[in-house]
Amino acid sequence: MKKLSIYFTFGIILLMFVPSPMKASSISDPITEESKEKLTHEEMQAMVVRLNEIKDMDKSSLTREERKELRKEVRAMKKDIRDSGGGGLYISSGAIIVILLLIIIL
């Protein structure tokens, strides 16, 4: 029983230190540096409409270069939308378990 509690405690500790994906801040993309400012709701809606137009487009008649340009445009728009979305708070599952245990105990 004592070994089981030690393993359980060790497992919880390991879950608390799960690394989250991080972006390299030293590498800068000239396209995204210009669009660092927050997008308005209308601009984001226009980008979403354009993304839907590209998704519904018949791409079989496009040349290789045109498809490549579309892919670059889609990636840039998705990145801009994701970056201006506001980030968020990331909590690991181990931290949630510890918080719940503290709430129950206290």
Phi, psi and omega in degrees: 000323181293321178296321180297318180292325177294315178297320179297315179296317179297320178297318178296318179297319178295323180292334182287338185250040176281121182288140176266150180298135182238147178266146176284122182273347182282333180271123181243139179258124184297332180289316183282337178295327178289331185256029179290335181290154182293142178271147176281168181297321180294319179295319178294320178297320178297320178294320179295319178297317179295320177297320177293323176297317180294321180295322181278351184291147174276107186268358183289335181271356182277152176281172181297318181294320180294320177296322178296318177298318179297318179299316179298318180296316180296315179299318180295317180294318179296321179294318178297318180295317181294319182290326182272359181290341175109007176072242181141181181246125181251122179239130180288161181293327177296320179294322178296318179298316179297318179297315179297320177297319178295322179295318180293318182291318183271000000 
